[in-house]
Amino acid sequence: MGDVTTSKLDHESHLLLDQPLLRLPIELLRKNFRSAHFEVEKDGTYLKNALKETATGCVNGRTSQADVLKNLDTMIARMRGVKRKLTAFADEEDKLHRHEEARVRHLNELYAMFSVDDVKYEGWSRTRLDRLIVDYLLRHGYNESARALAQEKGIEPLVDLDTFEQMSRIRKCILNRSVTEALAWCTAGDTKKELRKMDSNLEFMLRFQQYIELVRDRSTKPAEILSYARKFLFPYREAYKKEVLQACGMLALPPGSAQEIDAYAELYSASRWQMLANLFTSTHNALLSLPSIPLLHIALSSGLSALKTPACHSSHPASAAAPSHSTSLSLAASVCPICSTELNELARNVPYAFHSKSHVEPDLLMLPNGRAYGKARLEEYARKAGLLDGQVKDLRTGEVFGMERLKKVYIT
């Protein structure tokens, strides 16, 4: 009965890790729809005003026939541009619907399995692992490797290549000291409105950095710097009072002398570009409801936590040591993964596993080194190791002790 319970597949727990898989296409569909709506509203307003002005001018006789034809041609050209944009939005919507359908079908396969011992579950888990690796590669900028892996495994609809490649491209531009692409992303469609709803300071910080670069460049005229500050910084003087005051102070301090003052030296520091890149990444992920860390980290952390117990990081010096050379191969295969050299340090900061049932061996005996094992297992291992009567051997460290030195312990 215990084996059946252990091998039973918990579908809901699996879906906790796969929420972004379904959520991102929906967020992208919403964003695509809002962008299309924004274009229709903008060009629709222009068309209505242009028609009204042209009709009024024609009725009043203030607009010549040639001007009327010219205005109509301009409006037709504008509407053709809208049609091209809407066609692109429609194609993007079809692609997102195909991706969402493929992802629902992928997750639906899980509900046809009821045990982790099912042969189909291994294939499904392998596909999910491939997805997590692609996600990890994309988040760390290895776009070509991620695309190659996705194509080789045939999982392009199950991963978000285009989204992360765009993010990686903009992040790389910021690290190369250019904010033009990031500002274009902030102001594209109705993204600007969504960022305001989030109370994001990304656009302002990008504008502020652009202002800093104008001040740094001594060839820029003071009038141009002041004009930029009035247009992009002064409207935010209530929300970002400190930064606006620093911007005003920078006008009176040349870059050379300003770097001697701590408050201004930080503004000219190269580390600001890394800060802006991280700010863009976190804002991008928050806007699309993406986790702030790779899904592979979440899965690995959950797996480590599920296996970790207080004994894995006990005070014993040999707690993380691998079995001795004299230990049998069957024992080496049963060693706790968290206690292994490879995973012990990695699991140090994750929480302990929660066990609702005890799996401690019966008839426990504690060795002088503080380790406890079941009496039957100690005797069986001593017999296999060929020890003398009345001697036992630590299954982990290989130390030999006499039975008279062992203490019987109980679970409290």
C-alpha positions as CSV (number, residue, x, y, z in Angstrom):
1,M,0.0,0.0,0.0
2,G,2.9,2.3,0.8
3,D,4.5,1.8,-2.6
4,V,1.2,2.6,-4.4
5,T,0.9,5.8,-2.4
6,T,4.5,6.8,-3.1
7,S,4.2,6.2,-6.9
8,K,0.9,7.9,-7.3
9,L,1.1,10.9,-9.6
10,D,0.0,14.2,-8.2
11,H,-1.2,16.2,-11.2
12,E,-1.9,19.4,-9.3
13,S,1.7,19.6,-7.9
14,H,3.1,19.2,-11.3
15,L,1.0,22.1,-12.7
16,L,2.4,24.4,-10.0
17,L,5.7,24.5,-11.9
18,D,4.0,24.8,-15.3
19,Q,1.8,27.8,-14.7
20,P,4.0,30.2,-16.8
21,L,3.7,27.7,-19.6
22,L,0.0,28.5,-20.1
23,R,0.1,32.1,-18.7
24,L,2.6,33.7,-21.0
25,P,0.8,33.1,-24.3
26,I,-2.4,34.5,-22.7
27,E,-0.4,37.6,-21.5
28,L,1.0,38.0,-25.0
29,L,-2.4,37.6,-26.5
30,R,-3.7,40.4,-24.2
31,K,-0.7,42.6,-25.1
32,N,-1.2,41.9,-28.8
33,F,-4.9,42.8,-28.6
34,R,-4.2,46.0,-26.7
35,S,-1.5,47.0,-29.2
36,A,-4.0,46.4,-32.1
37,H,-6.7,48.3,-30.3
38,F,-4.2,51.2,-29.7
39,E,-3.4,51.4,-33.4
40,V,-7.1,51.3,-34.4
41,E,-8.0,54.0,-31.9
42,K,-5.0,56.2,-32.9
43,D,-5.5,56.0,-36.7
44,G,-9.3,56.0,-36.3
45,T,-9.1,59.3,-34.5
46,Y,-6.8,60.7,-37.1
47,L,-9.1,59.6,-39.9
48,K,-12.2,61.1,-38.3
49,N,-10.5,64.5,-37.8
50,A,-9.0,64.5,-41.3
51,L,-12.4,63.7,-42.9
52,K,-14.2,66.3,-40.8
53,E,-11.6,69.0,-41.7
54,T,-11.6,68.0,-45.4
55,A,-15.5,68.0,-45.6
56,T,-15.8,71.3,-43.7
57,G,-13.2,72.9,-46.0
58,C,-14.8,71.5,-49.1
59,V,-18.3,72.8,-48.1
60,N,-17.0,76.3,-47.1
61,G,-15.0,76.5,-50.3
62,R,-11.7,77.0,-48.5
63,T,-10.2,73.8,-49.7
64,S,-9.4,73.3,-53.4
65,Q,-10.2,70.1,-55.3
66,A,-6.5,69.2,-55.5
67,D,-6.1,69.6,-51.8
68,V,-9.2,67.4,-51.2
69,L,-7.8,64.7,-53.4
70,K,-4.4,65.0,-51.7
71,N,-6.0,64.6,-48.3
72,L,-8.0,61.6,-49.5
73,D,-4.9,59.9,-50.8
74,T,-3.1,60.6,-47.5
75,M,-6.0,59.0,-45.6
76,I,-6.1,56.0,-47.9
77,A,-2.3,55.5,-47.5
78,R,-2.8,55.7,-43.7
79,M,-5.5,53.1,-43.7
80,R,-3.4,50.8,-45.8
81,G,-0.7,51.1,-43.2
82,V,-3.2,50.2,-40.5
83,K,-4.3,47.2,-42.6
84,R,-0.7,46.0,-42.8
85,K,-0.3,46.4,-39.0
86,L,-3.5,44.6,-38.3
87,T,-2.5,41.7,-40.6
88,A,0.8,41.4,-38.6
89,F,-1.2,41.4,-35.3
90,A,-3.6,38.7,-36.7
91,D,-0.6,36.5,-37.7
92,E,0.9,36.9,-34.2
93,E,-2.5,36.0,-32.7
94,D,-2.7,32.8,-34.8
95,K,0.8,31.8,-33.8
96,L,0.0,32.4,-30.1
97,H,-3.2,30.4,-30.3
98,R,-1.2,27.5,-31.9
99,H,1.4,27.7,-29.1
100,E,-1.4,27.7,-26.4
101,E,-3.1,24.7,-28.1
102,A,0.2,22.8,-28.1
103,R,0.8,23.5,-24.5
104,V,-2.6,22.5,-23.3
105,R,-2.2,19.3,-25.3
106,H,1.2,18.7,-23.6
107,L,-0.2,19.2,-20.1
108,N,-3.3,17.1,-21.0
109,E,-1.0,14.2,-21.6
110,L,-0.1,14.2,-18.0
111,Y,-3.7,13.5,-16.9
112,A,-3.6,10.3,-18.9
113,M,-0.9,9.0,-16.5
114,F,-1.7,8.0,-12.9
115,S,1.7,6.7,-11.7
116,V,5.3,7.8,-11.9
117,D,6.1,4.2,-13.0
118,D,4.1,4.7,-16.2
119,V,6.5,4.4,-19.2
120,K,4.9,7.5,-20.8
121,Y,5.7,9.6,-17.7
122,E,9.5,9.2,-18.4
123,G,9.1,10.7,-21.9
124,W,6.8,13.5,-20.6
125,S,9.3,14.3,-17.8
126,R,12.1,14.4,-20.4
127,T,10.2,16.9,-22.5
128,R,9.6,19.1,-19.4
129,L,13.3,18.9,-18.5
130,D,14.2,20.0,-22.0
131,R,11.7,23.0,-21.6
132,L,13.4,24.0,-18.3
133,I,16.9,23.8,-19.9
134,V,15.8,26.0,-22.8
135,D,14.2,28.5,-20.4
136,Y,17.4,28.6,-18.4
137,L,19.5,29.1,-21.6
138,L,17.3,31.9,-22.8
139,R,17.3,33.8,-19.5
140,H,21.1,33.7,-19.5
141,G,21.5,34.9,-23.1
142,Y,22.4,31.7,-24.8
143,N,19.8,32.2,-27.5
144,E,21.4,30.2,-30.3
145,S,22.0,27.2,-28.0
146,A,18.4,27.4,-26.7
147,R,16.9,27.6,-30.3
148,A,19.1,24.7,-31.5
149,L,18.0,22.5,-28.5
150,A,14.3,23.5,-29.0
151,Q,14.5,22.6,-32.7
152,E,16.3,19.3,-32.0
153,K,13.7,18.2,-29.5
154,G,10.8,19.6,-31.5
155,I,9.5,21.7,-28.6
156,E,9.4,25.2,-30.2
157,P,5.7,25.7,-29.4
158,L,6.4,24.8,-25.8
159,V,9.1,27.5,-25.2
160,D,9.1,31.2,-25.5
161,L,12.0,31.8,-27.9
162,D,10.9,35.1,-29.4
163,T,10.0,36.7,-26.1
164,F,13.2,36.0,-24.4
165,E,15.3,36.7,-27.5
166,Q,13.8,40.2,-27.6
167,M,14.5,40.7,-23.9
168,S,18.0,39.5,-24.3
169,R,18.6,41.8,-27.2
170,I,17.4,44.9,-25.3
171,R,19.3,43.9,-22.2
172,K,22.5,43.5,-24.3
173,C,21.9,47.0,-25.8
174,I,21.6,48.5,-22.3
175,L,24.9,46.8,-21.2
176,N,26.5,48.3,-24.3
177,R,25.4,51.7,-23.0
178,S,22.4,52.4,-25.2
179,V,18.9,53.0,-23.9
180,T,17.2,53.7,-27.2
181,E,15.9,50.1,-27.7
182,A,14.6,49.9,-24.1
183,L,12.8,53.3,-24.4
184,A,11.2,52.1,-27.6
185,W,10.0,49.0,-25.8
186,C,8.6,51.1,-22.9
187,T,6.6,53.4,-25.3
188,A,5.5,50.8,-27.8
189,G,1.7,50.4,-28.0
190,D,0.1,50.7,-24.6
191,T,3.1,49.3,-22.7
192,K,3.6,52.8,-21.3
193,K,0.1,52.7,-19.8
194,E,0.7,49.2,-18.3
195,L,4.0,50.3,-16.8
196,R,2.2,53.2,-15.1
197,K,-0.3,50.9,-13.6
198,M,2.6,48.9,-12.2
199,D,4.2,52.1,-10.8
200,S,7.3,51.1,-12.7
201,N,10.2,53.6,-12.7
202,L,11.9,52.0,-15.7
203,E,11.1,54.7,-18.2
204,F,12.2,57.5,-15.9
205,M,15.5,55.8,-15.0
206,L,16.2,55.3,-18.7
207,R,15.5,58.9,-19.4
208,F,17.6,59.9,-16.4
209,Q,20.5,57.8,-17.7
210,Q,20.1,59.4,-21.1
211,Y,20.3,62.8,-19.4
212,I,23.4,61.8,-17.6
213,E,25.0,60.8,-20.9
214,L,24.1,64.2,-22.4
215,V,25.8,66.0,-19.5
216,R,28.8,63.7,-19.8
217,D,29.2,64.6,-23.4
218,R,30.8,68.0,-23.3
219,S,30.0,68.7,-26.9
220,T,26.3,68.9,-26.0
221,K,25.0,72.5,-25.7
222,P,23.6,73.5,-22.3
223,A,20.3,74.6,-24.0
224,E,19.8,71.1,-25.4
225,I,20.4,69.5,-22.0
226,L,18.0,71.9,-20.3
227,S,15.4,71.3,-22.9
228,Y,15.7,67.6,-22.5
229,A,15.3,67.9,-18.7
230,R,12.2,70.1,-19.0
231,K,10.6,67.6,-21.3
232,F,11.4,64.3,-19.7
233,L,12.5,64.8,-16.1
234,F,10.8,67.9,-14.7
235,P,7.3,66.4,-15.1
236,Y,8.4,63.7,-12.6
237,R,9.8,66.1,-10.0
238,E,7.1,65.1,-7.4
239,A,7.6,61.3,-7.8
240,Y,11.4,61.3,-8.1
241,K,12.4,64.4,-6.3
242,K,15.9,63.2,-5.4
243,E,16.9,62.3,-9.0
244,V,15.5,65.6,-10.4
245,L,17.4,67.6,-7.8
246,Q,20.6,65.7,-8.8
247,A,19.9,66.4,-12.4
248,C,19.7,70.1,-11.6
249,G,22.9,69.9,-9.7
250,M,24.7,68.2,-12.6
251,L,24.2,71.3,-14.7
252,A,26.4,73.3,-12.3
253,L,29.1,70.6,-12.0
254,P,31.3,69.5,-14.9
255,P,31.7,65.7,-15.1
256,G,35.3,65.9,-14.0
257,S,34.6,67.8,-10.7
258,A,31.3,66.0,-10.1
259,Q,33.1,62.6,-9.8
260,E,34.9,63.9,-6.7
261,I,31.5,64.2,-4.9
262,D,30.1,60.9,-3.7
263,A,26.5,61.8,-4.5
264,Y,27.3,62.6,-8.1
265,A,30.2,60.1,-8.6
266,E,27.7,57.3,-8.3
267,L,25.7,58.7,-11.2
268,Y,28.7,58.5,-13.5
269,S,29.6,55.0,-12.4
270,A,29.7,52.2,-15.0
271,S,27.7,50.0,-12.6
272,R,24.5,52.0,-13.4
273,W,24.3,50.1,-16.7
274,Q,24.1,46.8,-14.9
275,M,21.5,48.2,-12.6
276,L,19.4,49.4,-15.5
277,A,19.8,46.0,-17.3
278,N,18.5,44.2,-14.1
279,L,15.7,46.7,-13.7
280,F,14.6,46.1,-17.3
281,T,14.7,42.4,-16.9
282,S,12.6,42.4,-13.7
283,T,10.1,44.9,-15.2
284,H,9.8,42.8,-18.4
285,N,9.2,39.6,-16.3
286,A,6.7,41.3,-14.1
287,L,4.8,42.8,-17.0
288,L,4.4,39.3,-18.6
289,S,3.8,37.5,-15.2
290,L,7.1,35.5,-15.6
291,P,9.0,34.1,-12.6
292,S,12.0,36.2,-11.6
293,I,14.3,33.2,-11.6
294,P,14.7,30.3,-14.1
295,L,12.2,27.5,-13.7
296,L,15.1,25.1,-13.6
297,H,16.2,26.7,-10.3
298,I,12.7,26.3,-8.9
299,A,12.5,22.7,-9.9
300,L,15.9,21.9,-8.5
301,S,15.2,23.8,-5.3
302,S,12.0,21.8,-4.8
303,G,13.8,18.5,-5.5
304,L,16.6,19.3,-3.1
305,S,14.2,20.4,-0.4
306,A,12.1,17.2,-0.7
307,L,15.2,15.1,0.1
308,K,16.9,17.3,2.7
309,T,16.8,16.4,6.4
310,P,18.7,17.9,9.3
311,A,21.1,15.0,9.2
312,C,22.3,16.1,5.7
313,H,24.0,19.2,7.3
314,S,24.8,17.9,10.7
315,S,27.9,18.8,12.7
316,H,29.6,15.5,11.9
317,P,32.7,16.1,9.8
318,A,32.0,13.2,7.6
319,S,28.3,14.0,7.0
320,A,28.9,15.1,3.5
321,A,31.6,12.6,2.7
322,A,31.2,9.9,0.1
323,P,31.2,6.3,1.2
324,S,34.6,4.8,1.8
325,H,36.3,2.6,-0.8
326,S,35.5,-0.5,1.2
327,T,31.8,0.2,1.2
328,S,29.8,-2.1,-1.1
329,L,28.4,-0.8,-4.4
330,S,24.9,-1.5,-3.3
331,L,25.4,0.7,-0.3
332,A,26.9,3.5,-2.4
333,A,23.8,3.5,-4.5
334,S,21.6,4.1,-1.5
335,V,23.5,7.1,-0.1
336,C,21.4,10.2,0.4
337,P,21.9,12.5,-2.7
338,I,21.9,15.6,-0.5
339,C,24.8,14.2,1.5
340,S,26.8,13.8,-1.7
341,T,29.7,16.1,-2.4
342,E,28.0,17.4,-5.5
343,L,24.7,18.5,-3.9
344,N,25.5,19.1,-0.2
345,E,26.6,22.7,-0.5
346,L,24.0,23.4,-3.2
347,A,21.2,22.3,-0.8
348,R,22.5,24.1,2.3
349,N,20.1,27.1,2.1
350,V,16.9,25.3,1.0
351,P,14.3,24.4,3.6
352,Y,14.0,20.9,5.1
353,A,11.6,18.4,3.7
354,F,8.2,18.0,5.4
355,H,7.4,14.4,6.2
356,S,3.9,13.6,7.5
357,K,4.9,9.9,8.1
358,S,8.0,8.5,9.8
359,H,10.3,6.2,7.8
360,V,12.8,5.5,10.6
361,E,14.1,1.9,10.9
362,P,12.8,-0.1,13.9
363,D,15.1,-1.1,16.8
364,L,17.5,1.8,16.4
365,L,21.1,1.6,17.8
366,M,23.3,4.7,18.1
367,L,27.0,4.4,17.3
368,P,29.7,6.3,19.3
369,N,30.1,8.7,16.4
370,G,26.4,9.8,16.8
371,R,25.0,7.9,13.8
372,A,22.0,5.6,14.3
373,Y,21.0,2.6,12.2
374,G,18.5,-0.3,12.6
375,K,19.9,-3.3,14.4
376,A,19.0,-5.8,11.7
377,R,20.8,-3.7,9.1
378,L,23.9,-3.4,11.2
379,E,24.1,-7.1,11.8
380,E,23.5,-7.9,8.1
381,Y,26.2,-5.5,7.0
382,A,28.6,-6.9,9.6
383,R,28.0,-10.4,8.3
384,K,28.6,-9.3,4.7
385,A,31.8,-7.5,5.7
386,G,33.1,-10.5,7.6
387,L,33.5,-8.9,11.0
388,L,34.1,-10.7,14.2
389,D,31.2,-11.6,16.5
390,G,30.2,-8.6,18.6
391,Q,31.4,-6.0,16.1
392,V,29.5,-3.7,13.8
393,K,30.6,-1.3,11.0
394,D,29.3,2.2,10.2
395,L,27.6,2.0,6.9
396,R,28.7,5.5,5.9
397,T,32.2,6.0,7.3
398,G,33.4,2.4,7.6
399,E,34.3,2.7,11.3
400,V,34.2,-0.5,13.4
401,F,32.8,-0.6,16.9
402,G,32.0,-3.2,19.5
403,M,28.4,-3.9,20.3
404,E,28.9,-3.0,24.0
405,R,29.5,0.6,22.9
406,L,26.2,1.0,21.1
407,K,23.2,2.6,22.8
408,K,19.6,1.9,22.1
409,V,17.6,5.0,21.1
410,Y,13.9,5.7,20.8
411,I,11.8,8.2,18.8
412,T,10.3,10.9,21.0
